[in-house]
Amino acid sequence: MLDRRDFLKLIIKGAILGNFYQLITPPLAQAVAAGDVKKLPVVMIETGTCTGDSISLDNIWTPTFSDILSNIVDWRYDWSMNQAQGDAAYRILQETYEKLPNEYILLVQGSMIRSDGGHYDHVAYEQGKLITGMELVRRLGLKAKYVVAIGSCATFGGPVSGYPNPTQATGVQNILPERKVINVSGCPAHPDWTMGTLLHLALYGEPELDSYGRPKLFYGETVHNRCPRRRDYDQGIFATDIGQKECLYRVGCKGPVTYADCPTRRWNDRFNWPIGCNTPCIGCTEPGFPDLMSPFSVHSPDIPIPGGTKIATDSIGLGVLGLTSAAIVGHVAASLYKGRIQRNLLKSSVRGKHRLSLKKAKTFHHYRVKKT
């Protein structure tokens, strides 16, 4: 008979390896029958959102969302899932943060709307007063054991914070500077990333995070590193249009600067993912998405950097967005040293006359690759 710890270890292993579907049903039944699984108190607040992360989580294959609600978490409040409505539902939320301080996990979906005191985003009604998303997230976040932001909007502001950002939308961390926020980014976040993070919190506590607060379990490597078309990239075999089966870097793929395990985890019961559909990665897990990753389907010569600087990316596979990690800069430097990138782009050029250059920038190493 599995005890709670062994059961959760099995689930975490599934989250890491991407094989929930092979692991869950018999162990879950045994553990639940033995009473070894202590449910996690969870509340979810949706703010400036399209509800895409809830839809994504609802489509988790195994465990099913029904398994999650019945056996793994005590999903106490979520306006899109609650059977209760109005005051009855809100009382459940109030009881959670009043009676279970430092025990529950707060999930936040959606950006924080700050303009005009947050009054473009009301999420509750309390004693005749409209409560803003920003106010409620702060109230619950300061008493939660863990705060987990899911989706690009909650983590880094996402599309809602795109230029010119009239609502002053931002991520959860910026309105909870007093405490750490675990960021599960993506547009939407993969359901395994969300559930895997919750289960890690239950068994081990906080997972190892990268510099942007994302669990390294899921965001430890770039899409580029694990991409099945990496060989095409290395050999300079590039698609010239979306829909082709070669490396999509030249038609806008942001895989070289996007940290996520999409190539191995995939979506829809591990069946597909964007590059598997012959469309470029759009970098939805990264800070600055969507502005810094636009246009999605065009191999842009320049990437705007905060502060007004523009850096040419034609020669480095977008590695100049080393803002996401110093490791990218190191990869670029090594590739430039070996001449691999030069050869790749020259091979991919129809005329063979593309020039390689990397403009100087204060935020990156200074290299100049001259035409040979």
N, C-alpha and C positions, 0 to 999 in steps of 0.2 A: 504494500500500500504506500503510495506516495504521500509524504508529508508536504506541508505548505511550501517549505523551502525548496524541496526537490521539484515540486510542481512548477514554481515560479522560475527556477533555474532552467527548466525545460522550455518554458515560454520565452525567456530571454534568449536562449540559444536559438529558438525559432525566429525571433526578431532579428537576430544578427545574421543568421544564415539565409533568411528569407524563406523558411519552409514551415511556417505555421501549420499549413494544411496537413503535413505529415505527422504532427505531434499532438494535436490538441484533444481530440474527442475522448479516447479511452482514459488518458491521464486526468482530464478534467472531470469526468464522471466519478472516477475513484476518489480524487481529492475532495470533491464537493460532498460525496457520500460520507466521507470520513470527517467532514467539518474542518478540514485543514486549511481552507482558503479563507482568509479574513478579507472581507471586501474593503476596498479603498473608498473612503468618502470623497466624492468628486462633485464639484459644481462647475458648470460652464456658463460663462457670460459672453454673449455676442454683442459686439459694438458696431463699428463701421464695417460691415461685412456683407458678402453675398451669400453666406451660409454654405459656401463650397466645401469647407473643411468638415462640417457636419455630414454633408452628403458623402464625402469621401470616406469618413469613418463608418458611416452606415453601410457602405459597400465593402467593408472588410470581408474577406472570404472565410478564413478560419483563424481564430474563432469567429463565429458570426456575431453580429452586433447583439443578437438576442443572448448568446452565450456571455458576452461581456456584461450586459445589464443584469443577467440572472445570477451569474456565478463569480465574476471577477471584480467588479466595482460596484459600489453603492452610489449609483448615478443620481444624486439627490436633486439637482436642479439643472434644467436646460430648457429654455422656453420653447424650442422647436420639438422637444421630445416629451415634455410633461403632459400627463393626463389631466392633472389639476390646472386650474386657470385662476387668474386674478389674484385676490388676496390670499387664497388658499395656497397657491403655488409660491407666492412671495414669502409667506410665513415659514415654509420649508427652508428657504434660503436664509432668512433671518435666524432661524434656530440653528442652522449649521454653523454660521460664524460666531454666534453668541455662545453656543454650548460645546462646540468642538474646536476651540482655538488651537492653532498649531497642530491640528490633526488632519484637516482636509486638504485636498489639492485643488487649487484654482486653475481651471483652464480658461484661457481667453482667446476668443476668435474675433478677428476684426481689428481695425486700426483705432487708435485713440483720437477722437475728434476734439480739438482744443479751441477752435475758433469760437468767439462769443461765449466763453466759459463752458464750452462743450454742449451748448443747447441745440445743436443740430443733430444730436444723438441721444434720445431718451430711451432708457431701457427698463424703467420701473416707475411705479406710482406709489408714494408712501406718505400717508397722513396729509393728503391733499396737495402734495408737492411732486413734481416731475423730477426723477433722478436721472442724471446723465450717466453715460457709460463710463466716463472718466472718474466720476465720483464713486460709483459702485465698485469699479475695479480697484481703486485705491483702498476703499473700506475693506473689501474682502482680501485684497492682496497683502495688506499689512498684518493680517491675522492668520494667513494660510501657512501651512507647513512648507509647501512648495507652490511656486507660481510657474505655470507652463503656458507660453504663448504659442499657439499653433496657427500655421499659415503665414504667408508673406506679409499680410496686412498687420497682424498682431506682432510679428517679430520685428519688422523693419519699416512698417508703414505701407508697403505694397503699392498696388495701383491707385489706391485712394490718395496716397501722398504724392502722386505724380505731379510734375510741373503743370500749372503754377501753384497747386496745392492750396486752393482758397479756404479749405476747412482746417488748415494747419494740422493735418493728420500725421500721426507718428506711431512708433511702436510702443509696446507696453513698458519696456525698460525705461523709457524717457519720462513716464509719469510715476514710476516706482523706483526712483534712484536710490532709495534707502536699502534695497534688497536685491538679491540676485534673481534674475528671470531666466528660465531655461527656454531657449528658442527652438521650436520645431518648425522650420521654415518650409516653404513650398507653396505653389499656387495651383491646386491645394496641396496640403501636406499629405503624404502617403499614409494610409491608415496604420500600417505597421510602424511607422515612425512615431505616431501618436501613442498607440497602445504599447509599443516596446519601451518608450520612455516612461509611461505610467508604471509599467511592471518593474522596470529597473528601480524606480523610486521605492516601490514596495519592498523589494528584496535587498537591494544594496544601498539605497539612498541615491544621492545625486550621481549621475553618470559623469564620466570625464567629458569636459566640454572644450570646444575650440575657442578661439579668441572672440567669436561672436556669440558665445553662449549656446552653441548647437552641440548635441551629443555626437561625439566622434564615432559612436557605433554606426551612425547612419551618414554622417557628413565628413568622414575621415579622408576621403580621396576624391579627386575630381572625376567627373563623368568621362573626361578625356582619357584618364588613365585606365579605366575599366571598359572603355567602349570597344565593342567587337569590330569596329571599323578603324581602330587605332593603326592597324597594319597599313591600311590605305593611306592614312595621314603620313606615316613614316616613309612610305614609298612615293609620296607625291601624287597619289591617285585621288583626285577631287571631283565631286559632282559639280556640274555646271548649272543644274536646275534642281529645285525641290522635287522629290519623287524618285530620284535616282538612288542607286544602291551603293555608290561610292561615299567616301568621307565628305561630310556636309559642311566642313569648316569654311569653304569658299562661298557658300550660300548662306552664311550667317550663324552657323552653329557656335554656341557659347560654351560648349563642353569643356574647353581648356581652362576656364576660370569658374566653373560651377562645381561646387562640392555637394555630392549626393551619390547614393548607391543605386540610382535608377537602372544602370545597365545590368546589374545582377538581380535586383529585387523586382523590377518591372511593375506593371499595373494590371488590373483586371484578372486577378488570380494568376499572376506571374506570366500573363500571356503576351502583353505588349507594352510598348513605351514609345515616346515621340520618335526617336531615331529609328526604332523598329518599324515605324510607319513612314520612314523616309522623309521626316521633317526635322529641322534643326532643333537642338536644345535651345531654349530661350533664357536659360539662367534664372529660373524663378525662385531658386533657393537662396540667392545672393542678396546682400545689402545693395540698395540702389535700384533693384528691379522695380518697375520696368524701364525707367529712364536710361540707366547706364547700359542696358542691354538692347536698346532700340537703335535702329529698326531690326526686328527679329530675323528677317529673311534676307538681309542684305549684308554683304561683307564690307562693312563700313571702314573707310581708311582711318578714321579718327574715333577715339572714345573720349567723351568729356569727363574730366576729373574735377571734383569739387574744388572751387577756387578759380575756375576759368581756364585752367591749363588743358591743352589737348595734346595727346600723345599718339603718334602714328602706330597703328597695330597691324599694318599690312604684312610686316615681316616676322611677327612673333606669335601668330596664332592666338591673338588676344591675350597673351600672357602678360601684357602690360598691366592688366587689371590685377596685378600682384597686390593691390590693396586688400584683396581677399586673403592672401597668405604670402609670406616671404618665400615659401617653398616654390611658388610659381616663378618668382624672379630667378631662383636658383636653377629651375628647369630651363628657363629661357636662356640664361647665361651659358649653361652647359650645351644647349642646342646650338647657340650661336658659335660657341668655341669649336664644336665639331663640324660646323657647316651644314648640319642636317636641314635646318629650316630654309637656308638659302637654296639648297638643292631641291627641296620639296616644292617651293613656290616657283622656281624656275621650270621645273618639270611640268607643273600644272598650268603654266601660262601658255595660252594659245600661240603667242608670238615668241615666247621665250625671252622677252625683253623687260619683264617686270623688275623694277629696281627695288632693292632691299634697303630699308633705312629705319632706324629707330631714333626718334628725336630725343634730345636731352630733356630730362625732367627732374626736378628736385626730389621727388618722392621715389625715384628708382635709380638703379645703377646706370651709369653713363656709358653707353656703347654706341659705336658708329660702325655699321657694316657697309663697306664700300662695294660698289659694283665691280665684280671681277671680270 
